[in-house]
Amino acid sequence: MEIIYWRVLFFCLIPIGIFLLIKGIRLVGKSLSGTVLLEIPYLQKTGQFTVVKAGYFSIWQKGTLLKRTPVDQFRPYVYNELTNETLMLNFSLMRPQVNSFSAGRIQIATFRAEPGNYKLELGHGTSLSKWESLLANAVLFPKIDLTKYFIEVRTSQSPLFIFLAIPLILLGAFGIICGVVLGLLADQIVK
């Protein structure tokens, strides 16, 4: 086989890698930028929201960057208003976050809910693990103005999609890099 065919074959890895990279980034984006179902000021401590379609949802804290948030002073609870049943919250291990230049959001927990009316309540306790609490106490940031600190409930997707997105992003980046390198060095690799 001539070297030009090998080169074309190797360069074909680039668009495949770009496709996989874009798919992975979109999967991550859907998890981080769902529609807001509820946004309440922290001082309000409770709020109601309606779930129209069954699925996954996430609870986020939103506030000013580089300020100490009171996330160690509350624990969120979500109740079904009809049955008064408490939904099981899965507290985020990796704490996904989205930042702009002055404000940021950090995911606290995710949950699955069926259609219905729900109530979010900020109760006593903490949303942090012991390690996160130690780290939070060691960092000396000024305290946040609680009037500028909010809790949000957003639509999300299954956490499995994040774990699927990470290999897709890595495979895409690997495909792009290999396509460029192998395509340029094809005459030295294939003899």
C-alpha positions as CSV (number, residue, x, y, z in Angstrom):
1,M,0.0,0.0,0.0
2,E,1.4,3.4,-0.9
3,I,2.3,5.9,1.8
4,I,-0.4,8.4,0.7
5,Y,-3.1,5.9,1.6
6,W,-1.6,5.4,5.0
7,R,-1.4,9.1,5.5
8,V,-5.1,9.5,4.6
9,L,-6.0,6.7,6.9
10,F,-4.1,8.3,9.8
11,F,-5.5,11.7,9.1
12,C,-9.1,10.2,9.2
13,L,-8.5,9.7,12.9
14,I,-8.7,13.5,13.4
15,P,-12.4,14.0,12.4
16,I,-13.3,10.9,14.4
17,G,-11.5,12.3,17.4
18,I,-13.2,15.7,17.0
19,F,-16.6,13.9,16.8
20,L,-16.0,12.0,20.0
21,L,-14.6,15.0,21.8
22,I,-17.7,17.1,20.9
23,K,-20.0,14.3,22.0
24,G,-18.2,14.0,25.4
25,I,-18.2,17.8,26.0
26,R,-22.0,17.9,25.2
27,L,-22.7,15.1,27.7
28,V,-20.9,17.0,30.4
29,G,-22.6,20.3,29.4
30,K,-26.1,18.7,29.7
31,S,-25.2,17.6,33.3
32,L,-24.0,21.1,34.3
33,S,-26.5,23.4,32.6
34,G,-30.0,22.1,33.1
35,T,-33.0,24.3,33.4
36,V,-33.6,25.9,36.7
37,L,-36.7,24.6,38.5
38,L,-36.2,26.5,41.7
39,E,-33.9,29.3,42.9
40,I,-34.2,30.5,46.5
41,P,-32.1,32.8,48.6
42,Y,-30.3,30.9,51.3
43,L,-32.0,32.9,54.0
44,Q,-35.4,31.7,52.8
45,K,-34.6,28.1,53.8
46,T,-37.5,26.5,51.9
47,G,-39.1,26.5,48.5
48,Q,-41.5,24.5,46.3
49,F,-40.9,23.2,42.7
50,T,-42.8,21.0,40.2
51,V,-41.4,18.1,38.3
52,V,-43.2,17.6,35.0
53,K,-41.2,14.7,33.6
54,A,-39.5,12.0,35.7
55,G,-35.7,12.1,35.7
56,Y,-32.6,13.3,37.5
57,F,-32.2,16.6,39.2
58,S,-29.4,18.4,41.0
59,I,-29.1,20.8,43.9
60,W,-26.6,23.6,43.4
61,Q,-25.2,26.4,45.6
62,K,-24.6,29.7,43.8
63,G,-22.7,32.7,45.1
64,T,-19.8,35.1,44.8
65,L,-16.4,33.6,44.0
66,L,-13.6,33.4,46.6
67,K,-16.0,33.8,49.6
68,R,-16.7,31.3,52.3
69,T,-20.1,29.8,51.8
70,P,-22.3,28.3,54.6
71,V,-22.5,24.9,52.9
72,D,-21.2,23.3,56.2
73,Q,-24.1,24.8,58.1
74,F,-27.1,23.2,56.3
75,R,-28.2,19.9,54.7
76,P,-30.8,19.9,51.9
77,Y,-33.9,17.7,52.1
78,V,-36.4,17.2,49.3
79,Y,-39.9,16.1,50.2
80,N,-42.8,14.9,48.0
81,E,-45.6,17.3,49.0
82,L,-48.3,14.7,48.3
83,T,-46.9,11.8,50.3
84,N,-44.5,13.8,52.5
85,E,-41.8,11.2,51.6
86,T,-38.2,12.3,51.7
87,L,-36.2,11.6,48.6
88,M,-32.8,10.0,48.8
89,L,-30.1,12.5,47.9
90,N,-26.8,11.4,46.4
91,F,-24.1,13.9,47.6
92,S,-21.7,14.8,44.8
93,L,-18.2,13.2,45.1
94,M,-16.4,15.3,42.6
95,R,-18.4,18.5,43.2
96,P,-18.8,19.7,39.6
97,Q,-18.7,23.5,39.3
98,V,-19.5,26.2,36.8
99,N,-17.8,29.6,37.2
100,S,-18.1,33.0,35.6
101,F,-15.7,35.9,36.4
102,S,-17.5,37.0,39.6
103,A,-20.0,34.2,40.5
104,G,-20.0,30.4,40.6
105,R,-22.1,27.3,41.1
106,I,-21.2,24.1,42.9
107,Q,-23.3,21.0,42.8
108,I,-24.2,19.7,46.2
109,A,-26.4,16.7,45.5
110,T,-28.4,14.8,42.9
111,F,-31.7,12.9,43.1
112,R,-34.2,11.1,41.0
113,A,-37.9,12.3,41.1
114,E,-41.2,11.3,39.5
115,P,-43.7,13.9,38.3
116,G,-45.3,15.9,41.1
117,N,-44.8,18.8,43.5
118,Y,-41.8,18.8,45.8
119,K,-40.4,20.9,48.6
120,L,-36.8,21.8,49.2
121,E,-35.8,22.5,52.8
122,L,-32.5,23.5,54.2
123,G,-32.2,21.7,57.5
124,H,-29.6,21.4,60.2
125,G,-26.5,19.4,59.5
126,T,-23.8,19.6,56.9
127,S,-23.5,18.8,53.2
128,L,-19.7,18.2,53.5
129,S,-17.7,15.1,54.2
130,K,-15.2,15.2,57.1
131,W,-12.3,15.8,54.7
132,E,-14.2,18.7,53.0
133,S,-15.0,20.2,56.4
134,L,-11.3,20.1,57.4
135,L,-10.3,21.7,54.2
136,A,-13.1,24.4,54.5
137,N,-11.9,25.3,58.0
138,A,-8.3,25.5,56.9
139,V,-9.0,28.0,54.0
140,L,-9.3,31.6,55.2
141,F,-11.8,33.2,52.8
142,P,-14.0,36.1,53.9
143,K,-17.6,35.1,54.6
144,I,-20.2,35.6,51.9
145,D,-23.0,38.1,52.1
146,L,-25.9,35.7,52.7
147,T,-28.3,37.9,50.7
148,K,-26.1,37.1,47.6
149,Y,-26.1,33.3,48.2
150,F,-28.7,31.1,46.5
151,I,-29.7,27.4,46.4
152,E,-30.9,26.1,43.0
153,V,-32.7,22.9,41.8
154,R,-31.9,22.1,38.2
155,T,-32.7,19.4,35.7
156,S,-29.8,17.0,35.2
157,Q,-29.1,13.6,33.8
158,S,-27.9,10.3,35.2
159,P,-24.4,10.5,36.8
160,L,-23.4,7.6,34.5
161,F,-23.4,10.0,31.6
162,I,-20.5,11.9,33.2
163,F,-18.5,8.7,33.6
164,L,-19.3,7.9,30.0
165,A,-18.3,11.4,28.9
166,I,-14.8,11.3,30.4
167,P,-13.6,8.3,28.3
168,L,-15.2,9.9,25.2
169,I,-13.3,13.1,25.8
170,L,-10.0,11.2,26.3
171,L,-10.6,9.0,23.2
172,G,-11.4,12.1,21.2
173,A,-8.3,13.9,22.3
174,F,-6.2,10.8,21.7
175,G,-7.6,10.3,18.2
176,I,-6.9,13.9,17.2
177,I,-3.3,13.8,18.5
178,C,-2.6,10.3,17.0
179,G,-4.1,11.4,13.7
180,V,-1.9,14.4,13.4
181,V,1.3,12.7,14.6
182,L,0.8,9.4,12.7
183,G,-0.3,11.3,9.6
184,L,2.8,13.5,9.6
185,L,5.2,10.6,10.4
186,A,3.6,8.0,8.1
187,D,6.6,7.8,5.8
188,Q,8.8,6.9,8.8
189,I,6.3,4.5,10.5
190,V,5.2,2.5,7.4
191,K,8.1,1.4,5.2
